[in-house]
Amino acid sequence: PFLHLGATSAFVTDNADLVVMRDGLRLLLGRVVAVLSALEGFASRTSHLPCLAYTHFQPAQLTTVGKRATLWMQDFGLDVEELCHRLDTLRFRGCQGTTGTQASFLELFGGDHAKVRELERRVTAQLGFREQYAVTGQTYPRKADSAILDTLSGVAQSAAKMAGDLRLLQHEGELFEPFETEQIGSSAMAYKRNPMRAERISGLARYVISLQANGAHTAAAQWLERTLDDSANRRLTLPEAFLGTDAILVLATNI
């Protein structure tokens, strides 16, 4: 009776979701840094290698291969800033009770408000967060999910831009993604070199980008202290957005 007092399923799962997403953001930050590290070496090696620039995909002034790579790097660099910002500002839901009033915990401590505040401070610190939301309903604000999905969508956008450029350049014969010794270019046309990794990034990125709208709609559709129409959506959208982004970055590093 003491453990469950004021502890709705949202008390457990919302706080757990925040812990899991924080860990996921840290993992993805490492993945993005790995892409940047690989691109840094490539850009340095090709910094003086001239090539045609394309505007409107038409021949334009000269650039260098390394300079073009810095365009991809800058996009991923902005993603690093955004991931760090999300990690720095991510807050804990805390011990707010069934509707966010902390009434159950106040009852547990015999009306002692200081003990309720101390409980929240200790739980928040124990789970590794500096701050918790000042007010909540039964759940933490779903705008937090939307903001995280914005960040993951941004990573997917950066990777899709790079993958699209690579697909164009492979058609032109200027750059080729890795081709394994036993890889088949095409089942019917063995002479082909299809950019399969870049194409896979493009497809996964399109999916991750589309998931962002779910978070925005969920945040906009919350009723009063909470409604349950977010639950099934979040259980699909949040894990798949993280897993999709992870797969995209593994592919990008490989290329």
N, C-alpha and C positions, 0 to 999 in steps of 0.2 A: 504493500500500500504506500510506502514511502517512496520507493523508486518510481512508481507509476504516477504519483500525484502530479498533475499538471503536464505529464509527458505524453502528449498525443503522438501518433505515428509521425506527424510532421516535425515534432520536436527532435526525434531521432534522425529521421531521413534527411531533413533539410540541413541540419548541422553536418551530417555525414557527407551529403552531396557537396557541401562547400569544402570540406577537407579533401575529398577525392578530386574535385575540380582544381583546387590549388596545386595538388600533386601533379595533376595532368598538365597544367600550365607550365610547371617547372620542367617537366619532361619535354614538352614541345619547345620551350625556350632552348633547351640543349640541342634539340634537333635543328632548329633554325640556325644556331651558332655553328653547327657542323656544316650546314649548307654554305654559310658565309665563309667558313674556313677553306672549304674546297674551292669556292669561287675566287677567293683571294689569291690562291696559288695560280689558278688559271689566268686571272686577270694580269698578274705580275709577269707570267711567262709570255703573254701575248700582248703586252702593253705597247709594243712598237710594231706589231704586225698589221700593216694597213689592209683595209677592206672597204668595199663600198658601203656607205650608209644608205638606208632606204627610208624615204618618206612617202607615204601613200603606197608603200611597197614598190616604189619606182626608184631607179638609181638616182642618188643624190651626192652630196659632197663626201669625200673620203672621211672615214673614221678609223679606229683600230679595233681589233677584236677585243683587246683588253678594255678599251673604253666602253664598248657595248656591254661587256660583262658587269661593269660598275653600275649600269642602269639596273640590272637585276639585283645587284648587291644593295643598292640604295633602298629598293622596295623592301627587301628582307630586313634591312637595318631599321626601317620604320616599324616593321612588325616586332622587332626586338624591343623597341621603345614602348610599343603598345602592350606587349606581353608583360614587361616589367611594370608598367603602370597598373595593369589589372592585378598583378600580384601584390603590389604595394597598397592598393586601395580595397582589396577584397576583405570583406568584413564577415564576422561570425553572426549567425542568427542569435545565439545565446539562449538564456533560460527565460523566455518571455511568457510562458504559459500557453493556455489553449487559444486565447484570442489576443494575446499580446499585452495583457494587463498585469501579469505576474500574480494574479489573485491567489492561485493555488499555492504558490511558494510563500506568499505572505501569510497564508493560513498555516502552512507547515511551520513557519518560524514565529507563530504567535503574534503576528502584527509588527514584527521587528523589521523595518525597512532596510536598515543597515545590513542585516544578515542576508536579505534578498540580494542586495547589490553586491555583497561579498561573494555569494554563491556564483553570480553571473561573472564576476571578475575572475574567480578561480577557474571556472569551467572554460571560459574563453582563453585564458592563459595556458591551461593544460593542453588544449587542442592546438596551440601554437599561433593564435591570432592576437594582434595588438588591439584591435577594436571590434566591437559588435555594433549592429544597427541600433540606433537610439530608440526607434519604435518599429514594431512589426505588427502584423495581424497574426494569424496562425502560422504563416510562412514568412520567410524572408522575401524582400521585394523581388518579383520576377524580372524586374528591369536588370537585375544582376546577371541573370541567365542571358538576357538579350545582349548585354554588353559583352559578355564572354563570347557569345556566338558571333558578334561583330568582329572580335579579334581573330577568331578562327577563320572566319570568312576572309579577312584581310590577308592572312597567310596563304589561303588557297588562291586568292587573287594574284598574289605575287608569283606563286609557283606556276599558275596558269599562264601568266604573261611570259615568263621565261620559257615554258614548254611550248607555247605557241610560236615564239621566235625561233626556237630550235627546230620545230617542224618545218617552218618556212626555209630556214637556212639549210636543212638537210635536203630539201627539194632542190635548192640551188647548188648543192654539192660543196658548200663552204664549211659546214660543220656536221659531224656525225656523232650521234650518241653511241655508247659502247655496243659492240656486236660480238657476242660470244662465239667461240670457235665452232660449236656445234649448233649454233642458232640458225633457224630457217628464216630467210627473208620473207618468203611467201610460199604457202603450200603449193600453189599452182605456178608461181614464177620465182624460181630459186635465185635469180639474179637480183631481185629487189632487196632494198634495205629500208624496211618500214620502221619509222621512229616509234616503236611500240611503247617504250617507257614514257616518252613525252606525251603520247596519246593517252596513256593510262592516267598520267597526272591531269591532263585536260578533263578527262571524264570524271575523275574523283573530285576535282576542284569544282566542277559544275554542281556536283551533288552537295558538297559542303556549303557552297555559297547559297544554294537553295534552302538549306536548313535554317539559315539565319532568320528567315521570315517567320518560322514557327515561334522562335523566342519573342519576336516583336509582337506577334498576334497574341501570344499567351500573356505577355505583360499588359497588353491593352485590354484584355478580356477578363481580368480578375474582378470578382465581385466582393466588395466590402472587405471583411476580414479574411476570406478565402473562398474558393470554389474548387471542385475536384476535376474540372475539365482540363487542367494542366497536367495531371499525373501521367496518363498514358502517353501523351505527347512528349513530355520531358524524358520519359524512360527510353524512348527511341531517339529523340533528337540530340540530346546532350552526349550520350556515349558514342553515337555514330559520327557526330561532328568531330569529337576528339580522335576517334580511331581513323576516320577518313583523313584528317589533317596529318596524323602521324604517318600514315602510309604514303601520303603525298611527299612528305619531307624525306622519308627514306629513299624514295625513288629519285628525288631531286639531288640528294647527296650522291647516289650511285651514278647518275648521269655526269 
